[in-house]
């Protein structure tokens, strides 16, 4: 004889506790209300197959994503190549100094402000003390842009303009091109923190 559920159909539908005495076949609520007390047969509960199906579905989604990006391993190996080519392609977008949004002296001052005042409060992105704006522009242009945007808090119109430039680069590199790099992560951390 298959096992029956502990709750009758009427109590389950009403979402109330089903209490029955051992010597009576119907539960107390059904006896009191004069309802027919029916107990369902319980099925065997084994969620292993459902978990296997979910895992298989997730694996297929991962494979689709890998195929869409040209393979995860290949994408990971070419990240530095892609980021440098994207940095070259976005040079007009990222290099605010050559576009005269900011002069080199002011940029150096903002970098010094970042190193002296902001890094002690947010030590997750460390810029070595001997690095200049020129070096940072060449090696990590997006991080340089994010640092300058964060450190220009005394000049709100400039900070808004630099923030817009950061958002354009994020849209171009992350959303449109799908570029993922450590420099991009560092720049995002700096920009979001300040």
C-alpha positions in Angstrom: 0.0 0.0 0.0 1.5 3.3 -1.0 2.0 5.9 1.7 -0.5 8.7 2.1 0.1 12.3 2.8 -0.1 13.7 6.4 -2.6 16.4 5.3 -6.0 15.9 3.7 -6.9 17.6 0.4 -9.3 20.0 2.1 -6.8 21.2 4.7 -4.1 21.4 2.1 -6.3 23.6 -0.1 -7.2 25.8 2.9 -3.5 25.9 4.0 -4.4 24.9 7.6 -2.9 22.3 9.9 -4.5 18.9 9.5 -5.0 17.2 12.9 -6.7 13.8 13.1 -7.2 11.3 15.9 -5.8 7.8 15.4 -9.2 6.0 15.8 -11.0 8.3 13.3 -10.3 8.2 9.6 -11.3 11.8 8.9 -9.4 14.8 10.3 -10.9 17.0 13.0 -11.6 19.9 10.7 -13.4 17.8 8.1 -15.5 16.1 10.8 -16.4 19.5 12.3 -17.3 21.0 8.8 -18.9 17.8 7.5 -16.6 17.6 4.6 -15.3 14.5 2.9 -11.7 13.9 4.1 -9.5 12.6 1.3 -5.8 11.9 1.6 -3.6 11.8 -1.4 -1.0 9.2 -2.1 2.4 10.7 -1.8 4.9 10.3 -4.6 8.4 9.4 -4.1 10.4 12.6 -3.6 13.8 12.5 -5.2 15.2 15.8 -6.5 18.3 14.3 -7.9 16.9 14.2 -11.4 15.7 17.8 -11.2 19.2 18.9 -10.0 20.8 17.0 -12.9 18.5 18.7 -15.3 19.3 22.1 -13.9 23.0 21.4 -14.0 22.7 20.3 -17.6 20.7 23.4 -18.5 23.4 25.6 -16.9 26.2 23.8 -18.7 24.4 24.2 -22.0 24.0 27.9 -21.3 27.7 28.2 -20.5 28.6 26.4 -23.7 26.4 28.8 -25.7 28.1 31.7 -24.1 31.5 30.2 -24.9 30.5 29.7 -28.5 29.2 33.2 -28.7 32.4 34.7 -27.5 34.7 32.5 -29.6 35.6 30.2 -26.7 36.4 31.2 -23.1 40.0 30.0 -23.2 40.7 31.8 -26.4 39.0 35.0 -25.1 41.0 34.8 -21.9 44.3 34.4 -23.8 43.6 37.3 -26.1 42.4 39.7 -23.3 45.6 41.7 -23.2 45.8 41.8 -27.0 42.2 43.0 -27.2 42.6 45.5 -24.4 45.5 47.1 -26.1 43.8 47.2 -29.4 40.7 48.6 -27.8 42.8 51.1 -25.9 44.3 52.2 -29.3 40.8 52.4 -30.8 39.4 54.3 -27.8 42.5 56.5 -27.5 40.5 59.5 -28.6 37.8 58.6 -26.1 40.2 58.0 -23.2 43.0 60.5 -23.6 41.4 63.6 -22.2 44.8 65.4 -22.0 45.4 65.3 -25.8 41.8 66.6 -26.3 42.5 69.6 -24.0 39.9 68.7 -21.4 42.7 68.8 -18.9 46.3 70.0 -19.0 49.2 67.9 -17.9 50.1 70.0 -14.9 46.5 69.8 -13.5 46.5 66.0 -14.2 49.7 65.6 -12.3 48.2 67.6 -9.4 45.1 65.4 -9.4 47.2 62.2 -9.5 49.2 63.5 -6.5 45.9 64.3 -4.7 44.7 60.7 -5.5 47.9 59.2 -4.1 48.0 61.4 -1.0 44.4 61.8 0.0 42.3 59.0 -1.6 44.5 55.9 -1.6 44.8 55.9 2.2 41.0 55.6 2.4 40.7 53.1 -0.5 43.8 51.0 -0.7 42.4 48.5 -3.2 43.9 50.1 -6.2 47.5 51.2 -5.4 49.4 53.5 -7.8 53.2 53.5 -7.1 54.5 56.8 -5.8 56.9 57.2 -8.7 54.4 56.8 -11.5 53.6 59.9 -13.5 50.5 60.8 -15.5 52.4 60.2 -18.7 53.3 56.6 -17.7 49.8 56.0 -16.5 48.3 57.4 -19.7 50.5 55.0 -21.8 50.2 51.9 -19.6 46.6 52.1 -18.2 44.6 54.8 -19.9 41.3 53.9 -18.4 42.6 53.7 -14.9 44.3 57.1 -15.4 40.9 58.5 -16.6 39.1 57.1 -13.6 41.7 58.4 -11.2 41.6 61.9 -12.7 37.8 61.8 -12.6 37.8 60.8 -8.9 40.5 63.3 -7.8 38.9 66.3 -9.5 36.3 66.7 -6.8 37.2 70.4 -6.3 36.1 71.2 -9.9 32.6 69.8 -10.2 32.0 70.7 -13.9 35.3 69.0 -14.8 34.5 66.0 -12.6 31.1 65.6 -14.4 32.8 65.8 -17.8 35.4 63.3 -16.8 32.7 61.0 -15.3 30.9 61.2 -18.7 34.1 60.1 -20.4 34.5 57.2 -18.0 30.9 56.1 -18.7 31.5 56.3 -22.5 34.6 54.1 -22.2 32.7 51.6 -20.0 29.9 51.5 -22.6 32.3 51.1 -25.4 34.7 48.5 -23.9 32.5 46.5 -21.6 29.0 46.6 -23.0 29.6 46.9 -26.8 33.0 45.1 -27.2 32.8 42.8 -24.2 36.3 43.6 -23.1 37.3 42.4 -19.6 40.7 43.3 -18.2 42.3 44.0 -14.9 42.8 47.6 -15.8 39.1 48.0 -16.5 38.3 46.4 -13.1 40.7 48.8 -11.3 39.2 51.8 -13.1 35.7 50.7 -12.2 36.7 50.3 -8.6 38.2 53.7 -8.4 35.3 55.4 -10.2 32.6 53.7 -8.2 34.4 54.4 -4.9 34.7 58.1 -5.4 
